Amino acid sequence: MALRDTIRDEIHRLVGAGQMTLERAPDDPGLFGPGSAAWAVHGDFSAMMIGGVAALMTQMLHPGALAGVWDHSDWAKNPAGRLKRTAQFVAVTTYGGTGQAEAQIARVRKIHDRIAGTRPDGTAYSANDPALLTWVHIAEADAFLRGYLAYRDPGMSGARQDRYFAEMAELARRMGATDVPESRRAVAAYFRTVRPQLRYDDRTEAVADALLNQPTTNAATAPIQSVLLQAGVELMHPWAAALHGRDTPALRRPAVRLGAAATAGVLRWALAKRAAA
């Protein structure tokens, strides 16, 4: 029981569970509603954490996204901070009431107003750039879905996968994104279009290393963290992994997936205690 409590408490600390309260009236479905694809995909902690790592690793390959992180965040001192903020944003906008979700979106958009600057090559960037918002959104939604398919429901129908992208596109537009793809085919085409803009340099390496080598706060959960981070790297698209120079060897992939699947089972066991209480 002590181990179960330790794992559960560490998860809550990691995502800042005590810093948010999800409030939704019985007659308020929120932005998506209980029957939505978003509720399903975002409902599994393990898959979301693995997808979240893959998303951050992919997002930072865009020079504009990397510049915002480099110039306006404490990525070196708090590499897990962005993962926590993403988890909180997703939880509130998915499961919170409509008013709570809209307030969260407004809060983040206000923060984006202050995130702007110049990239090393002299190109101006802004977190409110619609095209950059689309990139961040698609890299995230795609990774979340990939994590869900890999570690929770590989049999999810193609139609429901497309529904997930359509639902998430609405959230992206509320954030200010434009021309957001709404299906698997459209997302694949979008990635083909954007890939020539992606870059990997010393700053990308530094931010990635900080994320993947972040210190653990609890020795008991350190192996879990290690497995989830490895699984996040393995989940990346091959082209993203190649840019990072972090390709997972083909012979190692089954071991990574098996380890992550086993870890996911442990995490579901730990989190189920409070649900049953």
C-alpha positions as CSV (number, residue, x, y, z in Angstrom):
1,M,0.0,0.0,0.0
2,A,2.9,2.4,0.8
3,L,4.3,1.9,-2.7
4,R,0.9,2.6,-4.2
5,D,0.5,5.8,-2.2
6,T,4.0,6.9,-3.2
7,I,3.4,6.4,-6.9
8,R,0.0,8.1,-6.8
9,D,1.3,11.1,-4.8
10,E,4.3,11.5,-7.1
11,I,2.0,11.5,-10.1
12,H,-0.2,14.2,-8.6
13,R,2.9,16.2,-7.8
14,L,4.2,15.8,-11.3
15,V,1.0,17.1,-12.9
16,G,0.2,19.6,-10.2
17,A,-3.1,17.9,-9.3
18,G,-3.5,20.1,-6.2
19,Q,-3.3,23.3,-8.3
20,M,-6.5,22.8,-10.2
21,T,-10.1,21.9,-9.5
22,L,-12.3,20.5,-12.3
23,E,-15.8,21.9,-12.0
24,R,-18.6,21.0,-14.4
25,A,-22.3,21.3,-13.7
26,P,-24.4,18.2,-14.6
27,D,-26.0,20.0,-17.5
28,D,-22.7,21.4,-18.8
29,P,-20.8,19.0,-21.1
30,G,-17.8,21.3,-21.3
31,L,-16.0,21.8,-24.6
32,F,-16.2,18.2,-25.7
33,G,-18.5,16.1,-23.5
34,P,-18.4,12.6,-22.0
35,G,-18.9,10.8,-25.2
36,S,-16.2,12.6,-27.1
37,A,-13.0,11.2,-28.5
38,A,-11.0,13.7,-26.5
39,W,-12.4,12.4,-23.3
40,A,-11.3,8.9,-24.2
41,V,-7.8,9.8,-25.5
42,H,-7.0,12.2,-22.6
43,G,-8.3,9.8,-20.0
44,D,-5.3,7.5,-19.7
45,F,-2.4,9.0,-17.7
46,S,0.4,6.7,-19.0
47,A,-0.5,7.2,-22.6
48,M,-0.8,10.9,-22.1
49,M,2.6,11.2,-20.4
50,I,4.4,9.2,-23.1
51,G,2.6,11.2,-25.8
52,G,3.5,14.4,-23.9
53,V,7.2,13.6,-24.1
54,A,7.0,12.8,-27.8
55,A,5.0,16.1,-28.3
56,L,7.6,18.3,-26.6
57,M,10.4,16.6,-28.4
58,T,8.7,17.2,-31.7
59,Q,7.5,20.7,-31.0
60,M,11.0,22.0,-30.2
61,L,12.2,21.1,-33.7
62,H,10.4,24.2,-35.0
63,P,12.8,27.2,-34.6
64,G,9.9,29.4,-33.5
65,A,8.6,27.1,-30.8
66,L,12.2,26.5,-29.6
67,A,12.9,30.2,-29.3
68,G,9.8,30.7,-27.2
69,V,10.9,28.0,-24.8
70,W,14.5,29.2,-24.7
71,D,13.8,32.8,-24.2
72,H,10.7,32.7,-22.0
73,S,10.8,29.6,-19.8
74,D,12.8,28.1,-17.0
75,W,13.5,25.0,-19.0
76,A,17.0,24.5,-17.6
77,K,15.9,24.6,-13.9
78,N,12.5,23.1,-14.3
79,P,12.5,20.8,-17.4
80,A,9.3,19.1,-16.3
81,G,7.4,22.4,-15.9
82,R,6.1,22.6,-19.5
83,L,4.9,19.0,-19.3
84,K,3.0,19.9,-16.1
85,R,1.5,23.1,-17.6
86,T,0.4,21.1,-20.7
87,A,-1.2,18.4,-18.5
88,Q,-3.1,21.0,-16.5
89,F,-4.3,22.8,-19.7
90,V,-5.4,19.6,-21.3
91,A,-7.2,18.4,-18.1
92,V,-9.1,21.7,-17.6
93,T,-10.1,22.2,-21.3
94,T,-11.1,18.5,-21.7
95,Y,-12.9,17.7,-18.4
96,G,-13.7,21.1,-16.9
97,G,-16.9,23.1,-17.4
98,T,-17.3,25.4,-20.4
99,G,-16.6,28.5,-18.3
100,Q,-13.6,27.0,-16.6
101,A,-12.2,25.9,-20.0
102,E,-12.7,29.3,-21.6
103,A,-11.0,31.0,-18.6
104,Q,-8.0,28.6,-19.0
105,I,-7.8,29.4,-22.7
106,A,-8.0,33.2,-22.0
107,R,-5.2,32.8,-19.4
108,V,-2.9,31.0,-21.8
109,R,-3.6,33.5,-24.6
110,K,-2.7,36.3,-22.2
111,I,0.6,34.6,-21.4
112,H,1.2,34.3,-25.1
113,D,0.9,38.0,-25.5
114,R,4.2,38.4,-23.7
115,I,6.1,35.6,-25.6
116,A,7.8,37.2,-28.6
117,G,11.3,37.9,-29.7
118,T,13.9,37.3,-32.4
119,R,15.4,33.9,-33.3
120,P,19.2,33.6,-33.7
121,D,18.9,34.1,-37.5
122,G,17.1,37.4,-37.0
123,T,13.6,36.1,-37.7
124,A,10.9,37.5,-35.4
125,Y,8.7,35.1,-33.6
126,S,5.5,35.4,-31.5
127,A,3.6,32.8,-29.6
128,N,0.5,34.3,-31.0
129,D,1.6,33.5,-34.6
130,P,-1.4,31.5,-35.9
131,A,0.9,29.2,-38.0
132,L,3.1,28.5,-34.9
133,L,0.1,27.8,-32.8
134,T,-1.1,25.3,-35.4
135,W,2.3,23.6,-35.3
136,V,2.3,23.3,-31.5
137,H,-1.2,22.0,-31.5
138,I,-0.8,19.4,-34.2
139,A,2.5,18.1,-32.8
140,E,0.7,17.7,-29.4
141,A,-2.6,16.2,-30.6
142,D,-0.8,13.8,-32.9
143,A,1.5,12.6,-30.2
144,F,-1.4,12.2,-27.7
145,L,-3.3,10.0,-30.1
146,R,-0.2,8.0,-31.0
147,G,0.3,7.3,-27.3
148,Y,-3.3,6.3,-26.8
149,L,-3.2,3.9,-29.8
150,A,0.1,2.4,-28.6
151,Y,-0.7,1.9,-25.0
152,R,-4.4,2.0,-24.4
153,D,-6.7,1.3,-27.4
154,P,-4.9,0.1,-30.6
155,G,-8.3,-0.9,-32.0
156,M,-9.7,2.7,-32.0
157,S,-11.5,3.1,-35.3
158,G,-10.2,5.4,-38.0
159,A,-13.4,7.4,-37.9
160,R,-13.0,8.0,-34.2
161,Q,-9.4,9.0,-34.7
162,D,-10.5,11.6,-37.2
163,R,-13.1,12.8,-34.8
164,Y,-10.4,13.4,-32.2
165,F,-8.5,15.6,-34.6
166,A,-11.6,17.5,-35.5
167,E,-12.4,18.0,-31.8
168,M,-8.9,19.2,-31.0
169,A,-8.9,21.5,-34.1
170,E,-11.8,23.5,-32.4
171,L,-9.6,23.9,-29.3
172,A,-6.7,25.1,-31.5
173,R,-8.9,27.6,-33.2
174,R,-10.0,29.0,-29.9
175,M,-6.3,29.5,-29.1
176,G,-5.8,31.4,-32.3
177,A,-4.5,28.7,-34.7
178,T,-5.6,28.7,-38.3
179,D,-5.8,26.2,-41.1
180,V,-5.9,23.4,-38.6
181,P,-6.0,19.9,-40.1
182,E,-9.0,17.8,-38.9
183,S,-8.2,14.2,-40.0
184,R,-5.4,11.7,-40.0
185,R,-4.8,12.3,-43.8
186,A,-4.8,16.1,-43.3
187,V,-2.3,15.8,-40.4
188,A,0.0,13.7,-42.4
189,A,-0.1,16.2,-45.3
190,Y,0.5,19.0,-42.8
191,F,3.6,17.3,-41.4
192,R,5.0,16.8,-45.0
193,T,4.5,20.6,-45.6
194,V,6.1,21.8,-42.4
195,R,9.1,19.3,-42.1
196,P,11.4,21.5,-44.3
197,Q,11.1,24.3,-41.7
198,L,12.3,22.1,-38.8
199,R,15.8,22.3,-37.4
200,Y,18.0,20.7,-34.8
201,D,20.9,22.7,-33.3
202,D,22.8,23.1,-30.0
203,R,19.8,24.8,-28.4
204,T,17.5,22.0,-29.4
205,E,20.0,19.5,-27.9
206,A,20.2,21.4,-24.7
207,V,16.5,21.6,-24.2
208,A,16.0,17.9,-25.1
209,D,18.7,16.8,-22.8
210,A,17.2,18.7,-19.9
211,L,13.8,17.1,-20.5
212,L,15.2,13.6,-20.9
213,N,17.7,13.7,-18.1
214,Q,15.7,15.6,-15.5
215,P,16.4,14.7,-11.9
216,T,14.0,12.5,-10.0
217,T,12.5,13.6,-6.7
218,N,11.7,10.1,-5.5
219,A,14.0,7.1,-5.8
220,A,11.0,4.7,-5.8
221,T,9.5,6.3,-8.9
222,A,12.7,7.0,-10.8
223,P,12.4,3.7,-12.8
224,I,8.9,4.7,-13.9
225,Q,10.1,8.1,-15.0
226,S,12.9,6.6,-17.0
227,V,10.6,4.1,-18.8
228,L,8.1,6.8,-19.7
229,L,10.8,9.1,-21.1
230,Q,12.3,6.3,-23.2
231,A,8.8,5.4,-24.5
232,G,8.2,9.0,-25.4
233,V,11.4,9.1,-27.5
234,E,10.4,5.8,-29.1
235,L,6.9,7.1,-29.9
236,M,8.2,10.0,-32.1
237,H,7.8,9.9,-35.8
238,P,10.9,8.4,-37.4
239,W,11.7,11.7,-39.1
240,A,11.5,13.6,-35.8
241,A,13.7,11.0,-34.1
242,A,16.2,11.2,-36.9
243,L,16.5,15.0,-36.6
244,H,17.2,14.5,-32.9
245,G,19.6,11.8,-33.6
246,R,17.7,9.6,-31.1
247,D,16.4,6.8,-33.2
248,T,15.4,3.8,-31.1
249,P,17.1,0.7,-32.7
250,A,14.5,-1.7,-34.2
251,L,15.7,-4.6,-32.0
252,R,15.1,-2.4,-28.9
253,R,11.7,-1.1,-29.8
254,P,9.7,-4.2,-28.5
255,A,11.5,-4.0,-25.2
256,V,10.7,-0.3,-24.8
257,R,7.0,-1.0,-25.7
258,L,6.7,-3.9,-23.3
259,G,8.4,-2.0,-20.5
260,A,6.1,1.0,-21.1
261,A,3.0,-1.2,-21.2
262,A,3.9,-2.9,-17.9
263,T,4.6,0.5,-16.4
264,A,1.2,1.8,-17.6
265,G,-0.4,-1.1,-15.8
266,V,1.3,-0.2,-12.6
267,L,0.3,3.5,-12.9
268,R,-3.4,2.5,-13.5
269,W,-3.2,0.3,-10.4
270,A,-1.8,3.2,-8.4
271,L,-4.3,5.7,-9.6
272,A,-7.3,3.4,-9.2
273,K,-7.1,3.6,-5.4
274,R,-8.5,7.1,-5.2
275,A,-11.2,6.3,-7.8
276,A,-12.4,3.4,-5.6
277,A,-12.2,5.3,-2.3
